[in-house]
Amino acid sequence: MKRKITALFMASVMTLTMTACGDAPTETAPAIENEDQTQNLQEENGDTESVDAEEITITFWNAWVGSDGETLTQLVNQFNEENPYGIKVDMTITSSVTEMLQSGLPTGDAADLFLGDTGCINKYEGYLQSIDSIFDDTDLKKEDFLESYLERCYGEDGQIYGLPFQIAQMCLFYNKDLFEKNGLDPEAPPATWEEYEEYAEQITDASSNTFGSGLYYCFQAQTGAFLQRFGGLVVDYTEDGKMKVNLTGNQGLKDGMRYFYHMYKSGNNPYEKDIDSMMLAGQIGMMINGGWLKAGLDNAGVNYGIARVPVREGEKIDRYALSDMSNFYVTTCADEKETWAVKKFLEWWYTGADGVPIDDTANSRWSLEMGYIASYIPAINCDAYQADELLRDLSVAADAKDVETVLYCPAGSKCYTDASNAVIQMAEEWVYSDGSEETLDATLEIYQELIEESVIENYGEDLLDR
């Protein structure tokens, strides 16, 4: 079994060895020949940089299909219409972004800008431009981004490779109708995992194929967030700078694994992989999910509520903001002019055109209209955001420091993909096992070794703390 799992695991986490698309562009803006146009744009910018009066087209790839893609298209079209620089954003929305990047980056034919998760920082190492200079070349300020989220945009070389686009915090979605039907207060969801188990038991009704809990072993972010609240990061740094894999000898993680197993074996949690559909059909009482906070509300005639994910007894609930996170990335395929234009687009995304209230910027509208919590402090503090009870209550405070926002590994770790894939395989194998202590120990040992192999492969054996 160990040999089979190892082969499957290593095949799923192989990364491409790539060479750069081209030389990294400089941050000097391109010059133009029309002096009148140059002067007008310089005065508007309040700086002395030169810009090209000819239209600059930048390509932008993302996978935001569906209604969120429609909103993103509207916002990009708005930028194309109102920006004074002659910049056109040519956006492609497709579910094939990963394949397009993997084939296009080595040949220099990939997009100038794309949206991807935090794992892209290492997945596409050598193909992403550091954008540290954006804080010098635009009106964007580093201190305007929540530090806990911006930290996830850094590479291990200490440079910033992305800017936060969307925070898809893990939240507790719960079926108010099922709460009321089973004598539970629909305005008081469980605050701890102990309460979650009690409520699940009360809601489950085998005769109607209704389940109190919708934990999902195939959902990386949910499973990672759940187990991390019990046992901490899968891979973490030691005081002497080495990397330690934290599966074996981790009592908190074992507690979480046992809880996870119990929810399935108790009959309060289905094994099916279509739990999302079951929830929308009103068959799931509670489910941990991320992304669109407004998704599912009034869908299929079911009344849903959204709350913070439960914590263990005695833990501070406000410390946790574990989440999926998507970032803007600039590739090395962008030339000097295109890099300058991308920075102007990103500046507009967060700050808007001159005189536009922060509530009406693209970044704020994306949060307010789509239901994603924000990482940009001016947006969090604006009146419209603060008036939205759901966003306000689920957001991290603008001055929050002691907040857990990383999943699996420290931000920028090259082991992120390996660790997340391992946890999903481990969780699925575990919930279908015999549940014995011996099996749990053996499972943790197998995946401990697999992730240690990843550390050695990415950092060398000397940096592994055994």
N, C-alpha and C positions, 0 to 999 in steps of 0.2 A: 504493500500500500504506500509506503513512504516513497519508493522509487517512482510510482505512478503520479503521486501528488506533486513531487518535485518537478517532474517533466512537464506536467500541465502548467504548474505555476511559472516556471522559468520561460515557457513558451509564451505565456500571456503577458509577461512583463518585459520582454526583450525590447530594447530601445534602438532607434536608428542611429548609426554613426554617420554624422553629417559634416559637410564642409560648408563654410559660410557662403551666402548668395553673392557676396561682394564685399568690398571694403566698407567698413562702418562709416556712414556719412557724417560730415562735420555738422555742427550746430549753427553755423553761420548762414543767415538767410540769403537767398539768391538775389542778385542785383537785377535791375531793369534799365531800359534805355529811356523810357518816358519820364522826364524829370518832374513834370507836373503831377502825374499820377503817383510817383514816389513820394513827393512832398505831402500830398493829400493824405495818403495812407499812413505816413509817418506821424502826421499831426493827430490822426485819429487814434493811432496806437499809443501815442505818448512816448514813443521811443525813436531811435535813429536807425532801426534796421531797414534794409531794403527789401522790397517784395517784387515779384514778377507780375506785370500788368496782364500778361496772357493767362488764360484759364489753366489752372492746375487741376488735374483729375487724380484723386486718390482712390484706391480700391479698398473695400471694406467687406470682409467675410464674417458671417456669423451663422449660427444654427437656430436663431429665434423664430421658428416657424409658428404659425397659428396667430392668435389674437395679439400676443405680445410683439410678434413680427410686424403686424399691421401698425401698431403704435410706434415701433422703432422706425418704420418706413416714413411715417408722418413727420417724425422729428428730424430725420435726416433730410427729407425734402424741404423742411423749414430752413435748415441750415443752408442748403443749396440756394434757396431763394433770397435769404436775407444777409448772407455774409458779404462783406464789401471787397473781398480779396480776389474774386474770380475763381474761388475754389469750388470744385464739384466733387462730391462724394458719390462714387459709383458702388452701390452696396449690392452684394449677393447674399441671399438668405437660402441656406441649404442644409440638409441633415448630413451632407457629405464633407463638411468642413475639415474634419480630421484627415480624411483620405486626400483631399485637395492640398492640405498643408504638407503632408508627408511626401507627396509627389512634386509639389511646386517649389518648396523651399530649396532643395538641392540645386534646382535649375535656375533659380532666380525668377520664377514665374508665379510666385505666391502673392497674396494681397499685401498691401502696405500696412494695413491695420486689420486686426481680427479680435474677436472675443473668445476667451477660453478660460478654463479654471486655473487654479493656482499651480497645478501640476505642470502646466505648460512652461513654466520658468525653467525647469530642468529637462522636460521632454524635448524642448526645442532649443536647448543650449547651443549657442553659436549662431543662432538665426534671429535672436531678438536684440533690439537696440536697447541699451541703457537709456532711460529717459530722465535721469537725474536733472539734466539741464532744463527740463520743462519749467522748473520753478524759477529759473533765471530768464528764460526766453518768453514767458507769458506772465499773466497776472495771477496765475495759480500759486497758492502758498502751501507748503508741506504741512504747516501747522493747522490748516483747515480740514485735514483728513484725520479721522479717528486713528490714533497711533496703532491701536490693536489690529485694525484692518490693513492699514498701509504696510505694516510689518510683513504681511503675507505677500507683498509685492516685491520683496527684496530677494535677490539671489544670494548665494553663499559668498560672493565676492563683495558684498556690502552695497551693491548698486541696485537701484530701482528699475525693474523691467516691466512694470504694469501699473495701471491706475484702476482702483475699484470701480466697476460698473454696476454690479448688482450683488446684494447680500441676500442669500436665500436661507434665512435662519431656520433651524429646526424648531418646529412648533408642534404643539399638541392640538390636533383637530378632533373635536368630539361632537357626537350626535346628540343634540339637545332633546330631540324627540325621544330617543331611547333612554336618556337620563330621566326624563319626566315619567315615561312609561314604567320605569323600574324604581320609582320613588327617590331618585337622586335629584339634587338641586341643579337645574340647568345653568345656573349662574355661578356655580362653585365647582369647577373641574378639579381633579386631584392635583395636589401640589407636591406630593412625594410618590416614589415608586411603591411604597407600602399601600397608599391609598389607591393608586392605579390598579393594583392587583385586586383589592377589595371591590372596586367599582366594576372591573372586568367580570369578576365572578357573579356579580349581581345582574349584569346586563346579558350575559350569555344565555341563549335559549336554543338548545339543539333542535327542538321541534320546528323552529322557523329558520334554521340555518343562520342564526344571528350570533355574532361573536363580540365579546366585550373588548378585545384587544386586536390591534392590527400591526404588531411588530413584524418587520419584514427583513429576513436574513439576506435578501438579494439587493438591498438598497444600501450602497456604500456609506453615504453621509449619515443616514439614520443609525445604521449599525455601529459605525465608528463613534458617533456622538454618544450613543447609549453606553457602549462598553467603556468609552473614555471617562465617563462620569463615575464609573466604578473603579477603573484601574489606571487612569492616566494615559499618557501618550504611549503608542506602541514602540516608538523609537525616540529616545531622548538623549540629551548631552549629559555627561557626568561633569563634576566640578573640574576635572583635569582636561576637559575638552574632547574626551572620547565619546563614542556612541554606544549606548546600551539598549538592547532589545528587552522589552519588559513583559514578556508573556509568562515565562516560568517563574515560580517564586513570587507571583503577584496575587496576593490574597484577595484584593479588591476586584481584580479582573475575574478571578474564579467565582466570586460571589455574583458578579454580573452575568457570567456564562450560565451559572446554575439558574438564576432568575429567568434568563432568556429561555432556557430549556423548559423550565417549569411552565411558563406561559403557554407553550405549545402542547406539552403533554397533559396539561390540566383540561384541555379542550376549550380554553377561553381564547385561543389564538389559532386561526386557520393556517395550514401549511401551503395553501394555494399561492401562486405568484401573482395573481390578479387582484391583490388586496385593494388597490386603488379603485377598481371597478366595483368591488363589493361595498366599499364605503359609499360611493356615489349612489349605489342602489339602496343604501340605508341598512346594510347588514353588519356594519362595523361600528362599534360604540366609540372607540378611541383609536387614534392612529398618529404616529409621529411622522411628520412630513416636512418638507422644506419648500422654498420657492414662493409662489404666488399666494400671499396670505389671504387674498379674497377668493381664491379658487374654491369651488364647491359650495360657496354660500348660496343658499336657495336653489342649488342644483338638484335636479331630479325630485323636487318637492321636499327635500330633507333640510331641516333647520340645523346648521352647524355653528359651533363656536370655536374660537381659536384662543389658545393660552400658551404660556411658557411650558416648556418640557419639564416634567417632574424631576426632582433631585432626590438624592438620598437624605435620609433624616439628618438634620443638623447642618446641612450645607447651605451656603448663601445662594439663593436663586438668581440674584442679579449678577453674579460673577460669570454666568454662562451665556455665551452668545455663539455657541458652536454652530457652524453653518457651512453650506456650500458657498463659494464665492467666485464670481466671474470678473475678469479684468479686461481692460483694453491693453493690447500688445502691439508695438510697432516692430515690424520685421526689418531685417537688414536688406530686404528687397527694395525698400523705399530709398530713392535717391535723395540728394540734398534738398531739392525743391519739394518733393513729396513729404519728406520728414518735417519740413517747416510747415506745410499745409496741414499735416496730421495734428501737429501741436496746436494750430489755430482752431481746428475742429474740437479737440479735447478741451481747450480753454473755453470755447463756446458752450460745450456740453454742460460744464459745471457752473459757469458764471453768466452765460447768456449774452445777448447783444447789449450794447450800452443802454443803460436806463431801464432794463428789464428787471422787475422785482425777482428776488431769489425764488419765490413761490412758482414763477412761470418759466424758470429755466428748464432745459431738457432733463437734467438730472433730477430736479424736484418733481417734475411731472411724471417721470418714470416711476418714482416711488409712490406718489399720490394716486396715480391712475391705475397702476398695475399692482400696487400693494407690497412692494419690496421695501424693506427697511433701508435706511440710508447710512453711508459712511462719511458723507461730506457734512461737516459740522454746520456751516451756514444753512444747509437744507434742513438739518435736524431742528435747528433753532427757529426756522421761519414759522410764521403764524399758521399757515395752512397745515403744515406737518404737525405742529403741536396741537392743533384742533382735531386731528385724526386720532381718536382714542386708541385704535388698534395699533397703528404704527408707533405712536408715542410709548405705549406700554410695553411693546416688544423690543423697542430699540435700546441700545446701550446708551447710557448717559453720555452727553457730549464731553464730559471731563473724566470719563471712566478710564482707569489705569489697570486695575487688577481684574482683567477680563480674559477668559479662555476663548480664543478664537481659532486656534489651529487644530487640525485633525490629523491623527496618526503620528505625525513627525513635526519637528520644528519647521517654521516657515522656510521655504526654499530648499528643503532637504531633497537630495537625489533619490532617497528611498521612499518617497511619498507614494508613487504608483505601486511599487512592490508591496509596501505595507498595507495599502488599502485593498489591493487584490487578495492578499493573504488573509485578511480579516474576513472578507466575504466568503472565501472558500472555507475558512475555519468555522464560521458561524453556520453555514449550510451543512457541513459535515457533522457538526455537533448536534444540531436539532434533530437529525435523522439517526443519531447513534442510540446506544442502549442507556446513555445517561449516567453511567457509573463513574466513580471517582477515578478509577484506573484509566478509563477512556478519556476523561477530561485531561488528566495529566499527560497521557500519551499524545493527545491532539495538540496541546500547548507546546510540548517538546518538539513535535514535527515542525510547527510553524515558527517556533523560536529559531530553529536551525535554518529554515528557509530565508527568514528575514536577515539573520546574521550573514548568510551568503550574499545577500544584497548589499549589506554594509561593506563587506570585504570587497565585493566587485566595484562598488562606487567610491570607496574611500581607502581601501587597503586594510590588511589584517592588523596593522599596528594601531589603527584608530578604533578597533572594536574592543569594547569592554566586555569580557566574558564573566 
